[in-house]
Amino acid sequence: MKASPTRTGRQPVSREAIIKAVATSTAVETGESSKAIEARLRSGKSRFKSLQLALFPPH
């Protein structure tokens, strides 16, 4: 599913793109495999279930 552009003309960032960016950044910092980190992020298991990703409200 392709997202429609926002008022600024940019498309919103997908959840998959965020997961990949976080996983690769964390892999560089920790030396862990980015694929393992991606799998952990997608599994939904979290130590902080009550926290959510902060997103800007839609305009």
Jmol script that loads the backbone (N, CA, C; Angstrom):
load data "model"
ATOM      1  N   MET A   1       0.851  -1.169   0.000  1.00  0.00           N
ATOM      2  CA  MET A   1       0.000   0.000   0.000  1.00  0.00           C
ATOM      3  C   MET A   1       0.897   1.233   0.000  1.00  0.00           C
ATOM      4  N   LYS A   2       0.682   2.097  -0.932  1.00  0.00           N
ATOM      5  CA  LYS A   2       1.488   3.307  -1.048  1.00  0.00           C
ATOM      6  C   LYS A   2       0.772   4.461  -0.356  1.00  0.00           C
ATOM      7  N   ALA A   3       1.512   5.202   0.439  1.00  0.00           N
ATOM      8  CA  ALA A   3       0.931   6.326   1.180  1.00  0.00           C
ATOM      9  C   ALA A   3       0.789   7.530   0.260  1.00  0.00           C
ATOM     10  N   SER A   4      -0.239   8.324   0.503  1.00  0.00           N
ATOM     11  CA  SER A   4      -0.422   9.537  -0.287  1.00  0.00           C
ATOM     12  C   SER A   4       0.455  10.652   0.275  1.00  0.00           C
ATOM     13  N   PRO A   5       0.904  11.569  -0.574  1.00  0.00           N
ATOM     14  CA  PRO A   5       1.766  12.658  -0.102  1.00  0.00           C
ATOM     15  C   PRO A   5       1.052  13.551   0.914  1.00  0.00           C
ATOM     16  N   THR A   6       1.826  14.129   1.807  1.00  0.00           N
ATOM     17  CA  THR A   6       1.281  15.066   2.787  1.00  0.00           C
ATOM     18  C   THR A   6       1.221  16.447   2.161  1.00  0.00           C
ATOM     19  N   ARG A   7       0.806  17.421   2.934  1.00  0.00           N
ATOM     20  CA  ARG A   7       0.699  18.787   2.418  1.00  0.00           C
ATOM     21  C   ARG A   7       2.044  19.330   1.955  1.00  0.00           C
ATOM     22  N   THR A   8       3.121  18.861   2.541  1.00  0.00           N
ATOM     23  CA  THR A   8       4.450  19.353   2.156  1.00  0.00           C
ATOM     24  C   THR A   8       4.949  18.659   0.901  1.00  0.00           C
ATOM     25  N   GLY A   9       4.195  17.680   0.387  1.00  0.00           N
ATOM     26  CA  GLY A   9       4.602  16.975  -0.817  1.00  0.00           C
ATOM     27  C   GLY A   9       5.419  15.731  -0.536  1.00  0.00           C
ATOM     28  N   ARG A  10       5.759  15.511   0.718  1.00  0.00           N
ATOM     29  CA  ARG A  10       6.522  14.315   1.077  1.00  0.00           C
ATOM     30  C   ARG A  10       5.577  13.208   1.515  1.00  0.00           C
ATOM     31  N   GLN A  11       5.962  11.971   1.214  1.00  0.00           N
ATOM     32  CA  GLN A  11       5.153  10.842   1.660  1.00  0.00           C
ATOM     33  C   GLN A  11       5.529  10.508   3.095  1.00  0.00           C
ATOM     34  N   PRO A  12       4.539  10.088   3.909  1.00  0.00           N
ATOM     35  CA  PRO A  12       4.846   9.684   5.286  1.00  0.00           C
ATOM     36  C   PRO A  12       5.765   8.467   5.281  1.00  0.00           C
ATOM     37  N   VAL A  13       6.570   8.347   6.306  1.00  0.00           N
ATOM     38  CA  VAL A  13       7.503   7.229   6.426  1.00  0.00           C
ATOM     39  C   VAL A  13       6.733   6.005   6.906  1.00  0.00           C
ATOM     40  N   SER A  14       6.952   4.879   6.249  1.00  0.00           N
ATOM     41  CA  SER A  14       6.249   3.648   6.620  1.00  0.00           C
ATOM     42  C   SER A  14       6.860   3.028   7.872  1.00  0.00           C
ATOM     43  N   ARG A  15       6.082   2.209   8.541  1.00  0.00           N
ATOM     44  CA  ARG A  15       6.555   1.492   9.729  1.00  0.00           C
ATOM     45  C   ARG A  15       7.748   0.599   9.369  1.00  0.00           C
ATOM     46  N   GLU A  16       7.689  -0.030   8.195  1.00  0.00           N
ATOM     47  CA  GLU A  16       8.784  -0.897   7.754  1.00  0.00           C
ATOM     48  C   GLU A  16      10.081  -0.108   7.568  1.00  0.00           C
ATOM     49  N   ALA A  17       9.976   1.102   7.036  1.00  0.00           N
ATOM     50  CA  ALA A  17      11.163   1.940   6.848  1.00  0.00           C
ATOM     51  C   ALA A  17      11.755   2.338   8.195  1.00  0.00           C
ATOM     52  N   ILE A  18      10.896   2.625   9.163  1.00  0.00           N
ATOM     53  CA  ILE A  18      11.373   2.980  10.503  1.00  0.00           C
ATOM     54  C   ILE A  18      12.061   1.787  11.149  1.00  0.00           C
ATOM     55  N   ILE A  19      11.464   0.599  11.028  1.00  0.00           N
ATOM     56  CA  ILE A  19      12.067  -0.610  11.609  1.00  0.00           C
ATOM     57  C   ILE A  19      13.435  -0.861  11.000  1.00  0.00           C
ATOM     58  N   LYS A  20      13.536  -0.750   9.670  1.00  0.00           N
ATOM     59  CA  LYS A  20      14.821  -0.987   8.998  1.00  0.00           C
ATOM     60  C   LYS A  20      15.869   0.034   9.430  1.00  0.00           C
ATOM     61  N   ALA A  21      15.479   1.302   9.538  1.00  0.00           N
ATOM     62  CA  ALA A  21      16.414   2.357   9.940  1.00  0.00           C
ATOM     63  C   ALA A  21      16.899   2.146  11.378  1.00  0.00           C
ATOM     64  N   VAL A  22      15.975   1.828  12.275  1.00  0.00           N
ATOM     65  CA  VAL A  22      16.347   1.596  13.675  1.00  0.00           C
ATOM     66  C   VAL A  22      17.236   0.368  13.783  1.00  0.00           C
ATOM     67  N   ALA A  23      16.892  -0.692  13.051  1.00  0.00           N
ATOM     68  CA  ALA A  23      17.669  -1.934  13.116  1.00  0.00           C
ATOM     69  C   ALA A  23      19.093  -1.732  12.599  1.00  0.00           C
ATOM     70  N   THR A  24      19.246  -1.055  11.467  1.00  0.00           N
ATOM     71  CA  THR A  24      20.593  -0.874  10.926  1.00  0.00           C
ATOM     72  C   THR A  24      21.425   0.058  11.795  1.00  0.00           C
ATOM     73  N   SER A  25      20.804   1.098  12.331  1.00  0.00           N
ATOM     74  CA  SER A  25      21.521   2.009  13.210  1.00  0.00           C
ATOM     75  C   SER A  25      21.982   1.289  14.482  1.00  0.00           C
ATOM     76  N   THR A  26      21.078   0.498  15.050  1.00  0.00           N
ATOM     77  CA  THR A  26      21.413  -0.251  16.260  1.00  0.00           C
ATOM     78  C   THR A  26      22.494  -1.291  15.965  1.00  0.00           C
ATOM     79  N   ALA A  27      22.426  -1.922  14.800  1.00  0.00           N
ATOM     80  CA  ALA A  27      23.425  -2.927  14.425  1.00  0.00           C
ATOM     81  C   ALA A  27      24.814  -2.305  14.325  1.00  0.00           C
ATOM     82  N   VAL A  28      24.898  -1.112  13.768  1.00  0.00           N
ATOM     83  CA  VAL A  28      26.187  -0.423  13.654  1.00  0.00           C
ATOM     84  C   VAL A  28      26.750  -0.130  15.046  1.00  0.00           C
ATOM     85  N   GLU A  29      25.875   0.299  15.949  1.00  0.00           N
ATOM     86  CA  GLU A  29      26.319   0.661  17.294  1.00  0.00           C
ATOM     87  C   GLU A  29      26.670  -0.544  18.161  1.00  0.00           C
ATOM     88  N   THR A  30      25.936  -1.658  17.977  1.00  0.00           N
ATOM     89  CA  THR A  30      26.114  -2.809  18.874  1.00  0.00           C
ATOM     90  C   THR A  30      26.892  -3.964  18.275  1.00  0.00           C
ATOM     91  N   GLY A  31      26.997  -4.010  16.948  1.00  0.00           N
ATOM     92  CA  GLY A  31      27.676  -5.127  16.302  1.00  0.00           C
ATOM     93  C   GLY A  31      26.773  -6.340  16.111  1.00  0.00           C
ATOM     94  N   GLU A  32      25.519  -6.232  16.515  1.00  0.00           N
ATOM     95  CA  GLU A  32      24.550  -7.314  16.349  1.00  0.00           C
ATOM     96  C   GLU A  32      24.026  -7.304  14.915  1.00  0.00           C
ATOM     97  N   SER A  33      23.558  -8.435  14.436  1.00  0.00           N
ATOM     98  CA  SER A  33      23.007  -8.543  13.092  1.00  0.00           C
ATOM     99  C   SER A  33      21.745  -7.682  12.957  1.00  0.00           C
ATOM    100  N   SER A  34      21.671  -6.913  11.859  1.00  0.00           N
ATOM    101  CA  SER A  34      20.486  -6.072  11.653  1.00  0.00           C
ATOM    102  C   SER A  34      19.247  -6.928  11.429  1.00  0.00           C
ATOM    103  N   LYS A  35      19.400  -8.095  10.818  1.00  0.00           N
ATOM    104  CA  LYS A  35      18.258  -8.990  10.599  1.00  0.00           C
ATOM    105  C   LYS A  35      17.699  -9.483  11.928  1.00  0.00           C
ATOM    106  N   ALA A  36      18.568  -9.775  12.895  1.00  0.00           N
ATOM    107  CA  ALA A  36      18.112 -10.216  14.216  1.00  0.00           C
ATOM    108  C   ALA A  36      17.378  -9.089  14.932  1.00  0.00           C
ATOM    109  N   ILE A  37      17.888  -7.890  14.800  1.00  0.00           N
ATOM    110  CA  ILE A  37      17.244  -6.735  15.440  1.00  0.00           C
ATOM    111  C   ILE A  37      15.892  -6.463  14.785  1.00  0.00           C
ATOM    112  N   GLU A  38      15.825  -6.540  13.441  1.00  0.00           N
ATOM    113  CA  GLU A  38      14.559  -6.348  12.738  1.00  0.00           C
ATOM    114  C   GLU A  38      13.530  -7.376  13.203  1.00  0.00           C
ATOM    115  N   ALA A  39      13.947  -8.623  13.327  1.00  0.00           N
ATOM    116  CA  ALA A  39      13.031  -9.679  13.774  1.00  0.00           C
ATOM    117  C   ALA A  39      12.512  -9.383  15.174  1.00  0.00           C
ATOM    118  N   ARG A  40      13.378  -8.915  16.040  1.00  0.00           N
ATOM    119  CA  ARG A  40      12.971  -8.591  17.407  1.00  0.00           C
ATOM    120  C   ARG A  40      11.987  -7.413  17.419  1.00  0.00           C
ATOM    121  N   LEU A  41      12.235  -6.417  16.576  1.00  0.00           N
ATOM    122  CA  LEU A  41      11.334  -5.267  16.501  1.00  0.00           C
ATOM    123  C   LEU A  41       9.964  -5.657  15.953  1.00  0.00           C
ATOM    124  N   ARG A  42       9.945  -6.567  14.973  1.00  0.00           N
ATOM    125  CA  ARG A  42       8.680  -7.005  14.382  1.00  0.00           C
ATOM    126  C   ARG A  42       7.903  -7.957  15.281  1.00  0.00           C
ATOM    127  N   SER A  43       8.580  -8.603  16.217  1.00  0.00           N
ATOM    128  CA  SER A  43       7.914  -9.600  17.068  1.00  0.00           C
ATOM    129  C   SER A  43       6.882  -8.966  17.992  1.00  0.00           C
ATOM    130  N   GLY A  44       7.025  -7.679  18.262  1.00  0.00           N
ATOM    131  CA  GLY A  44       6.054  -6.999  19.107  1.00  0.00           C
ATOM    132  C   GLY A  44       6.342  -7.135  20.594  1.00  0.00           C
ATOM    133  N   LYS A  45       7.318  -7.938  20.950  1.00  0.00           N
ATOM    134  CA  LYS A  45       7.669  -8.076  22.357  1.00  0.00           C
ATOM    135  C   LYS A  45       8.466  -6.843  22.781  1.00  0.00           C
ATOM    136  N   SER A  46       8.062  -6.279  23.884  1.00  0.00           N
ATOM    137  CA  SER A  46       8.711  -5.062  24.341  1.00  0.00           C
ATOM    138  C   SER A  46       8.797  -5.048  25.849  1.00  0.00           C
ATOM    139  N   ARG A  47       9.849  -4.460  26.342  1.00  0.00           N
ATOM    140  CA  ARG A  47       9.960  -4.287  27.787  1.00  0.00           C
ATOM    141  C   ARG A  47       9.087  -3.127  28.239  1.00  0.00           C
ATOM    142  N   PHE A  48       8.708  -2.272  27.305  1.00  0.00           N
ATOM    143  CA  PHE A  48       7.959  -1.056  27.633  1.00  0.00           C
ATOM    144  C   PHE A  48       6.657  -1.018  26.839  1.00  0.00           C
ATOM    145  N   LYS A  49       5.756  -1.950  27.106  1.00  0.00           N
ATOM    146  CA  LYS A  49       4.497  -2.057  26.367  1.00  0.00           C
ATOM    147  C   LYS A  49       3.654  -0.788  26.439  1.00  0.00           C
ATOM    148  N   SER A  50       3.764  -0.045  27.538  1.00  0.00           N
ATOM    149  CA  SER A  50       2.919   1.133  27.701  1.00  0.00           C
ATOM    150  C   SER A  50       3.407   2.327  26.886  1.00  0.00           C
ATOM    151  N   LEU A  51       4.629   2.254  26.325  1.00  0.00           N
ATOM    152  CA  LEU A  51       5.162   3.363  25.526  1.00  0.00           C
ATOM    153  C   LEU A  51       4.881   3.131  24.052  1.00  0.00           C
ATOM    154  N   GLN A  52       4.540   4.196  23.351  1.00  0.00           N
ATOM    155  CA  GLN A  52       4.299   4.119  21.922  1.00  0.00           C
ATOM    156  C   GLN A  52       5.238   5.073  21.208  1.00  0.00           C
ATOM    157  N   LEU A  53       5.429   4.832  19.919  1.00  0.00           N
ATOM    158  CA  LEU A  53       6.235   5.712  19.089  1.00  0.00           C
ATOM    159  C   LEU A  53       5.547   7.067  19.000  1.00  0.00           C
ATOM    160  N   ALA A  54       6.278   8.125  19.271  1.00  0.00           N
ATOM    161  CA  ALA A  54       5.716   9.479  19.211  1.00  0.00           C
ATOM    162  C   ALA A  54       5.586   9.889  17.750  1.00  0.00           C
ATOM    163  N   LEU A  55       4.376  10.187  17.325  1.00  0.00           N
ATOM    164  CA  LEU A  55       4.120  10.615  15.966  1.00  0.00           C
ATOM    165  C   LEU A  55       3.476  11.983  15.986  1.00  0.00           C
ATOM    166  N   PHE A  56       3.797  12.790  14.999  1.00  0.00           N
ATOM    167  CA  PHE A  56       3.172  14.099  14.903  1.00  0.00           C
ATOM    168  C   PHE A  56       1.724  13.906  14.479  1.00  0.00           C
ATOM    169  N   PRO A  57       0.823  14.704  15.034  1.00  0.00           N
ATOM    170  CA  PRO A  57      -0.592  14.569  14.617  1.00  0.00           C
ATOM    171  C   PRO A  57      -0.751  14.957  13.157  1.00  0.00           C
ATOM    172  N   PRO A  58      -1.677  14.312  12.453  1.00  0.00           N
ATOM    173  CA  PRO A  58      -1.880  14.660  11.040  1.00  0.00           C
ATOM    174  C   PRO A  58      -2.403  16.091  10.918  1.00  0.00           C
ATOM    175  N   HIS A  59      -2.024  16.749   9.863  1.00  0.00           N
ATOM    176  CA  HIS A  59      -2.445  18.138   9.645  1.00  0.00           C
ATOM    177  C   HIS A  59      -3.760  18.176   8.928  1.00  0.00           C
TER     178      HIS A  59
END
end "model"
wireframe off; spacefill off
backbone 0.3
color backbone group
